[in-house]
Amino acid sequence: MLWGLLAIGIPILIHLLRQRRPRVVPWGAMRFVRAALEKRQRQIRIDSWLQVLIRGLLLACLAFALAEPYLERLGLGTVAESATHRIVVVDSSYSMGYRSGGETSFERAQRVARQIVEASRTGDSFHLARISGQTPRVVIRRPSHDPADVLQEIDRLPLLEERGDLLNSLKPLPPLLAAEDHLKSAEVVFATDLQQENWLPSASFVRSQCGELFRQLGKSAEVSLVDVGAAVTENAAVVGLESRRPIAAPGAVLDLDVEVKNFGRSPRPGTVLEIAVEGVVRHRESIDLPGSGTVRRSVRVPSDLAQDALVEARIEEDPLPLDNVRRLIVPLRREVRTLVVAGSESAESDAEFVRLALAPAETLTTSPPAARLEIRPEVISLGGLRDRDLEAFDSVILCDVPALTEGELDRLRRFVTSGGGLILALGEKASAADYAQGLGADLLPAPFGPPTPPLTEQDRPFSFSETDSLHPLLRVFAGNPDAGLLTTPIFRYRPIEGPEPPAGTEVILRLSNGAPVLLERRSGNGRVLQIQTALNDEWGSWVLWPSFLPMMHEIVLASIRGELAQRVGEVGETLSGPRIRGAAEQCVLTRPDGSRSTITASGDIGSRVDAGRGDVCGVYQFSFPGGTRQPERYVVNCDTRESALARVSPETLRTELGLDPAVRFTTQWTPPVRETGATTGGGEIGRMVQPLLGLTLVLLVLDLLVAGWKRSGAVPGTQSGASRGR
């Protein structure tokens, strides 16, 4: 705006262009008045230049005023207070839904935000942001000078059902300050419950980045944290609900594990726990929750359903109701289809042992036919794998397969990623190098070495040993020594490389020498299990032992647990829907609030429909036009890490994040004390707009007076020629 100073030259240019150049005509009668005229003209020139000076100063003051200059003072009195640029940040994570004193913490945060806006002065500008895990985290990105618009956006802010993400919520804030006039005073206000899980990230590098962002904010703004949390934060939540079996037969009893946690310090005796199937309560009991303790229950409930069962575990309502219920979808099926691949002719006996174990004679089954979940194996040779439609199967077992082609590996990788189960039974023929290179770290639970040598007559066979944690597939053997699991003789095995498997791989079972013999790894929505011994009677007596039949059943069911896992998610995670069966297949997604949207599948056949983020808790249903497929339901639960309502103290936050001492912690917002505008390290800064506009007005009046004096000829200090002649 200082380019306006060039306008100073306009009056001078006009004055020079308007100067008259008189034509000289000699006239004897005029020689007596010539001296008087010359004196008068000199006076007029002085008056004209005075008017040019006044008008130049007037234009200069106007140009400076439009540029909004500031004057730095060093304690020499008070100057005009500047407008303030404020960023108001409202914590929208679900812990803010805790109700106390008749209102939630989120409602108190909205009240603080409204108070800040209503106390604003003319010229103040606002950004509105929120602490959340989802975008947009900046609600008002361009600075708003209209308080009514800002108040409206504050009232529209929703309380989210997910955890907050402090780091990604802080990242957009420094650029908002940098985009504004750096001479304006600035303030950033956070209205939050200071929930420890959000404000003290577990990763040290995340805390370091958060601290650095706060320091950037503090360099150009006053930073305030307004604590709107409740003084007492007692809370209990259903933190776990699992089915022991990934699928169940229609009409079968559902075996469920429920976990309820008390996040408060006070005991909660007589807490009512209910288990409902399709909205009908099938189990109710009273549990005593110790302070800061957990209660686990194993519950058996009938389903009486022919289709997938929606199971809910819930406790009585408390001040934070969102985490009082947890949901689960249990797929109901009559059979599980398993493809058994014999790696070579010598491995045909392995595949046959597996087939007999998975589909025993009817006389060996004891479950009622109506509630029986049958596993139907189909045995093929290695050459037949490339021609099989893997989407027709729930799991694939590779019995001592030497190696796989690139095309077979790609099909298996898509099959597992979309939720299928893969079981690797390693024997003499399995190539360690080909498995490591072909399957890679994402599919192979652990690289393995060559087989152990055959035992001599003096060597004792290996046997299975107990592990520190009981995996779900081993629960059938718990307290049942007659099953013979721990007495199973094993003669040879394929040891893994290194003492322990890679991170992300779980050891389910070990041998008596401590070597892992059964491992599990998740890959995408599916799971891969790796058996380190061959499934024949040459490498051990396991295939002849009583434990082999139930163990193979449990291994197959454990491999397809991804089918159950991918039907249950948490808020903020990507919702992966049904498998795609055709190009551009369409489905209709019905959300928990009843809204619907049509999704056109764009992935490969066999992959899952990508429905975006599940941003609210509840049941999501995928249906298909024309009834070509059965609808499929999926559930989204809250992340109960946010249920821990313990708050972080200002002292701890200053220490862990390295906050500047100038950061204010308060329970009530008040404007920062400023006597003269924004405060910097050098002194006080005040706006000069109003003084300059006042001076412009004075110069304008003075210009009018000088112009009037010239026209009347009564310029102070002079006399007209007529007066002197009299």
N, C-alpha and C positions, 0 to 999 in steps of 0.2 A: 504493500500500500504506500510505501515511501516514494514510489514513482510519482505520486501526486505533487511532490515538491517541485517538479518541473513546471507546475502551473504558476509558480511565482513569476516566471518570465512573461506571462500573458499581459498583465497590466503595463509592464515596461514596453513591450512590443506595441501595444495599442497606443500608448503615449507617444512613442517615437513616430508611428505612422500618421498620427493625427496632427502633428506639428505643422502649422501654417507657414508657408514661405511667401511673404508679401512682395508685391511688385513695387519697386521704388519709382515714384513720380515726383520730380522736384517741384516745389510749390513755395513760393516765398512767404505766403501768409501763414504757413504751418510751422516755420522755424521756431516760433516762440513757445509752441506747445510740445516740441519734439523732446526737450529735456524731461518734461513731466511724464510723457508717454514711456520713454525708456525706463524711467524709474519704476513706473507701474508694471511694465512687462517683467522687470526683474523680480518684482514681488509675486506676480502670477506664476512665474517659473518655480519659485520656492514652494508655493502652495500646491502646484501640480505634483512636484516630486514628493511632497509630504503625503499626498493622497495615494501616489503609486506605492510608497513604502507601506502605508496602512493596508492597502489591498494585498500586497505581497505577503505581509505577515498574517493576514486573515486566511489566505489560501494555504500557507504553511501550517498554521494551527489546525485547519480542517484536515489536511493530509495526515498530520501526526495523530489526530484523534481517530481517524478511520483505521490507522495501523495499530491501535490499542497498545500504546507503549506502556512500559512499567518503569518505575523509578526505584532504584535500590538505595536504601537509606541505612545508615549505621547508627541506629538508635537516636536519630534526630527528630523525634516526634512521631506522630501517627499519620499514616497516609491511608487512602481509601482502600477498603477490603475488596479482594478480588473475587470473581466468580469461582465456583468449585466444581471440579470434574470428579464424580463419584462412581465407583464400581461397587454395586451391591451384589453380594454372593449369598444365595440362599441354599442351605444344605437340604437336598431333596431325597436323601437315602432313606430306606424304610425304617430305620431306627427312630427317625424323626416322627413316626406315627405313634410313639409312646404317649399315652394320655395321662395327664395329672392336673389336678386343679381345674378340671372342667374343660381343658383344651389340650391339644397335642403340641409337641415341641415344634412341629412344622407350622402350626397356626401362630405360635408365638414368633417364629422367625418371619412369617409374613407380616405380622404386626410391626415388628422392628423395621422391616424394609419399608412399610408404608410410612412409619414415623419419619424415617430419613428423608423420604421424598416430600412429605408434607411440610417439613421444616426448611425446604430449599428456598433460595433467593432467586430473583430474576437473573437469568444468565447462567445458572447452574446447569450442568449437563450430566446425563446418567447412562451407564451401561448396566444391564441386568444379566447375571450369570448364575449358575447353580452347580453344586457338587453332585455329580451323578456318574453312573457308569455308562450311560448312553448319551448320544448326541441328539440335538445340539446342546452343548454345555453353555454357550453364550446365547441368551435369549434375545437381548437387544444388542446387536452388534454395532450399529451406527449410533453415535451419541444422540440421545433424545433431550430436547430442551422443554418438552411438554410434560409436566408432572402428571396430567390426567392420563396420558398414554402409558406412562410408566406404572402408575397405580393399577391400571387395567391389566397389564401384563403380569404384575405381581399376583393379582387375584386369580389369574388363569393358571398360574404355576401348579402342576399336579404333584402330589406326593407319590414318589415312585416305589416300586416293590423290589428294588434291587440294592446291592451294596453301592457305596460311593467309591469313586476313583479320584483320590485327592490329587495325584500327580497330573493326570490328564485334565483335571478341572482347573489346575493352576496354570498350565502351559499357555492358554490363550490370553491370560490377563496382562502380562507385561506389554505385548504389542498394542493392546487397547490404550494403555497409558502413553506409549510412544507416539501414537497417531494423533493425540490431542496436543493443544497448545502447551508447550513445556513451561510457559510462564504462569499458567493457571495453577492455583493450588489444587491438589488432588488427594483423594481419600479412597481407600479400599476397605469395605466393611464385610465381614463374614458373619452370618447369623447361623449358628450351628450348635449341636448338642455335644461337640467335642468327643464323640464316641471313639474309644481307643483303637478299635479295629481299623477305622478309617484314617485317623489322624497320626497313627504310628505304624506305618507299613512295616511288615516283618523284614523285608529286604533292606539291608543297610544302604545300598546304592540308590534305592528309591527314596529313602529318607534324605539322603544327601542332595538329590535333585530337587526335592520339595523345599529344602532349606535354601538352596541357591535361588529358586524362584521367589521365595519370600524376600530374600535380600535384594533382588532386582526390583520388586515392588516398593520396598522401603526406601530405595534411592530417590524416588520421585513422588512418593505419596505417603500419607499417614495410613498405617495399617492397623485395623481394629478387629478383634475377635469377640463377638457378643455371644456369651454362653446362654442359650435358651433351653438347655436340658433340664430335666426334672432333678430335684435334689435326691429323691429315692428312686432307684431303678431296679425293682424286683421284676423278674421275668422268667417264665418257663416256656419251653418249646419242644415240639416233637422233632427231633433231629435225625431220626432214622426210621425207615420203613422198608423192609426188604422181604422178598419171597425166597425161600430156601431153594425152590426150583425155578428155573427161568421161565418155564411154561408148565401148564397143568392140563390134565384131561378134563373135559366137561363133566361137571358134577362131582369132581374130586374135592377133597378137603384141602384148603390152602394153608400151608405152613408158613407163618409170618414171623419175622423178628422186628420188634418195635423198641425204639430207644427214646426216652424222654429225659431232658436235661433241665435242671434248675440253675439258671445263670445268676440268681440272687443268693444272698447269704442266709436269708431266713428260710427255715424248713417249711415245706408245704404239705402237711399231712392231709390225707383224704382227697388227693387230687383224682378226679374221675377221668379214666381213660376209656375211650370207646373205639371199637373197630366196626366200620360200616362197609358193606358190599353193595354197590349200586344204591347207596343212600339208605339202606336198611341196616340198622344196628344189629350185628351178629355177636358182639362180645362187649361186655362192660365190666370194669373192675375199678376198685379204689386203690391207688398206690400212694405211698408215702415218699415224697421227694426230699432228700436231705439237702441242707444248704450247700450250694455249689457242688451238688452231686448229680449222679445219673442213675436211672432205673431202666433195666432192660427186661423185656418180656418176650417169651416165645408163645405164640398164640396159634391155635388151629381153629379155623372157621370154615363152614361149608359154603360152597359157592352156588350150587343149584342153578348154574347158568350154562348156556350152550355157546356163548360168545365171550369175548375178552371181558375180564372182570375189572371194574373200577373199585379199588380198595382205598379207604380213607382211615387214617389214625388221627384222632383228635382229642384234645383235652379242653377243659372248661376255659371260658374266655377270661383274659387278663388284660392289663393296660396296653399290651402290644398284641393284637389279635392275629396278625398276619401269619406268625409262625406257630399258631396253635393247631394247625392241621397240616398233614402231609399226605400226599396221594401217590398211588401206584397203579399201573396197568399190568395185570397178569394175563398174558396171552393164553387162551384155552385152545388146545389142539388135541386131536386123537392120535396123531402119529408124528414122529420125527424121522425125516428121510436122511440117510447117511450114505455117502458114496465112499466105498472102500477101494483103494487103488493098490494092487499088488505090484511092487516095484520090479520083480523078476520072477522067473519060474521057481527059483528056490524060495521066493517069498510067498508063494501061493499058500503054503501052510500057515504063515502069519495071518494072511487075509481070511483064511478059513476059520482059524481060532477066533478072530474078531467077529466074524459073521455069526458063529455059534453063540458067542457071548452076548451079542446084541439082540439076537432073535432066537432065544431058546425055545424048546418045545413047549407046547401049551401046558404040559403036565408040570413044568418047572415054575410056572407063574402062579402067584398066590393072590394078586390083586383082583378085585371084582372086575368083570369085563367092562362095565359101564364107566368105571373110574380109572381104567388102565391107560397109561400113556405108552404106546408102542413105538419102538425104534425099528425102522425098516431099513436094513442095510442092503446095498447093491454092490456086488464085487465086480470090478473090471480090471483088465490089465493096463499097464502103463500106456500102451498105444491108444487105448480108448479114451483117455482123458481129454484129448484135444477135440473130440467130437461130442462130448457131453455138455448139456445145458446145466451149468452149475446153479443157476437160479432155481432149479427144481429141487435142490437139496438144501438142508439146513447146515450140514457139516460135511467135511471131507477128511478122510483118514489116509495118509500116505504111509504104507507099510514097507519100510526099507527101500524107498524109491531112490535110485542112484543119483539122478539129476533130472532137471526139467528144462524144457525149451523156453525161449524168451516169451513165446506166445502163451504157453501154459502158465508161466510165472505171472504174466500180466493179468490173465483171467483170475488166477488165485488171489492176486493182490486186490483187484476190484471186488471180488467175492468177500474177502475178509473185511475190507474197509467199509462195505455196506452193511455189515452185521453178521456175516457167516462165520462158522467155526472151522478152524484148521487144526488137525492133530498130526504131529510128526512122530512116527514110531521108528527109531533109528536102529539099524542092524549092521551087518557086515558090509552091505553094498552101498550104503549112503555115503556120498562123497562130501567130506567136510569142506573142501575148497569150493565145490559147486554150490553147496547150500549157503555158505557165507557170502559168496559173490552174487548168487541168483536171488535169494530171499532178502539179503541185506539186513541191516540192523532194525528196520521197521517191522519185519515179519519174523525173523529168526530170534527166538528167545535168548539163545546163547550159542556162540561158536563152540564146536566140539572137536575132539581129537580122535586118533585111531582107537579101535576097540582094545579093551584090556585082554591080556593073553588068557587062554583057557586055564582053568584051575587044575592043579595037580591033586593027587590023592591025599596029600597032606594038608591042602588048603581047605579052609572052611568057607562055605558059600556066604555071600553077602545076604543081608535081609533088609527090609524096610525098617526105618526107625521113626520115632515120634518127632514132630517138629514143635518149635516154640509156640506157634499160632496154629489153630485148627482151621484149615481152609473149609469152605462150605461143602466141597465134594467129599471131605473125609468125615463129615458129621455122621454119616450112616454107620461108620465103624466105631464111633465114640461109645465107650462102655460096653463093647461087644467083642470080647477076646476070642469068641468062637468063630468070628469071621476070618481069622487067620491072616490078617494083613501083616502083622509084625513078625510072623513066622514064615513068610514067603521066601523060599530059597532063590537067590539070583546068582548066576554063574559068571556072566560077562555083562559089560555095559560100555557105553561111549562117554568117557569123562569130558566135562566141559573144559574149555581153555581158561586157565586161571582158577584161583580158589573160589571165587564167587561170580555169579552171572552179572551182566551189565545192569546199570540202573534202569528201572522200569520193568524188570523181570522179577517175578515172585517165585520163590522156591516152595512148592507145595509138599514135596516128599523127598526125603534123603535116604541114602543107604546107611548101613550100620557103620561104615567108615567115614561118614559125613559127606560123601559125594552127592550132589544134587542128582535126582533121578526123574523127577517130574517138575516141569517148570511151566509158567504161564506168563504171557505178555499180551497187552492190549494193543490193537492196531486199528485206528479209526473206530468204527462202531463194533468191530469184531474182536475175536480173541484167538490166540495161537497157543496150543499146549504141546510141549515137547517131552517125549518119553525117551529116556536115554538107554533103554534096553530093548532088544528085539522081542516081538510077541510070538515066540515059538518055544518049543520044549528043549531046544539045544542051548539057549542062553539062560535058561532057568526053568523052574517048575511053576512059575506064576500062572501060566495059562491053564495049568491043571489044578490050581489051588482054589479053595472056595471063595477067596477074595477077588478073583479075576472078573467074574460075571458082574457083581455089583459095582466094582471099580470102573469097568469099561462103560457101564451105564452112566455113572456119575461124571466120567471124563467127557463123554459126548454131551451131556446136559450142561456141563461147565463151559464147554466150547461155544455153545449157542447162547450163553448168558448175555452176550451183546445184543441179542434180539430183545431181551427185557430191558437192558440198560439204555438202549437208544430210544425206548418208548417213555423214558423218564429223564427229565432235564431240570436245570435250575435257571432262574431268571437271569437273562443276559447271555445265555448260551444260544448257539445256533440250533434251530429246531429242524431236525432232519426227519422228513416224513416217510411215506411208504416207498418201496422200491419202484423204480420206473420200469414199466413193461413194454412201452412203445414210444416211438419218436413223437415229440410234441404232445405227449399225453397230458390231459387236463384234469385237475381236481379242484374241489371247492373246500377252502379252509374256513371252518367256523371257530371263532375265538371264544374265550371265556365270557366276554361281554355280549355274545350273540352276533357280533358283526361278521360278515362273510366277505371273502375275496377269492377270486379265481386265479389259480396258479398254473402256468404252463411249464411242464417239466422240460429242462434244457440239457440235462446230463446224459451220460451214456446209459443204455439199457442195463438194469441191474443196480445202478447207483440210486441214491436216495433223493427225494424231492427236497430242495432247499427252500424252506419257508421263512427264512430270515430269523431274527432274534425273537425268542420268547420273552416278552417284556412284562408280562403279568402272570400271576399264579393262576392255575386252574386247568381245565380240560380243553384240549385242542382236538378237533375232529376233522379228518380228511375224508371226504366223500367223493364219489365218482359219478359223472353224469350217466344217466341211463341204467344205473345199477349194474354196470359191468363188473364191478368189484365190490367186495364188502367194505363198509366204512372202517377206518382205523382211527383209534383214539390215542392221544399222547398227553402226558401231564407235565406241567412245569411247577416246581416247588421253589420256595425262597431259599436263599443261601443263608443258613443259620449262623454263619460267622458274625453276621450283623446283629444276631440276637443277644450277643454279649454286650450289655449296655454300660459297662464300666467306662468311665470318662477319664481322659488324660488331664493331669494338672498343668497349669501354666508353666510351673518350674520344670516339669519333665519335658514339656514340649519345647521350651527354650533350649534345654540341654540337647535333646535328641535331634532337633532340626536346626540347631544353631541360630535361633531367631535373634534379631536385633533387640536390644533392650527397649527401643522406642515402640515396639509392637505393643499395643494396648490390649489387655484382657479385661472384660467388663461384663456385667449382666444387664446393663441398661445403656443404650446408645446415647451419647451426648456429642455434639460437634467438638472437634479438636479445638483447643484454645489457640486463637491466632489474633494478635493485636494488629498486625499489619500484613494482611495477605498471607501468601505462602512463605514458609520458612526454609531457608537454605543455609549452607555453611558460611556464606559471606555476609549476611545481614538480612534486612527486611526489604520486601518488594511490594510496592503499591501501584495500583493502576492510575494512569494519568489521563484517562479519557475524559472524565468529568471536568477537571481543571482546564483542559485544552478547549473543550466545548464552551466553557464559560468565557475564556479569553477570546474565542472566536466571536462570540456574541458582543463583547465589549468593543472589539475592533470594527465590527459591522456598524454599531451605533456611531462610533467615532468617524467612520468613513462618511456616513450620512450627514453628520454635523459639518464636516469640512466641505462637502459638496454644497450644502446649503449656504455656508458662509461665502463661498466663491460666487454663487449666483447673486447673493444680495450685496456683494462688495463690502461686507462688514467683517472682513477677516480681522481678528484681534491684532492690535499693534499697528494698524494702517488707517489711513484716511483717504476718502475718495478725492479725485481731482476737483470735483465740484465744490467740496467742502473747503479745500484749500484756496479756491479762487474767490470764495466769498470773503 
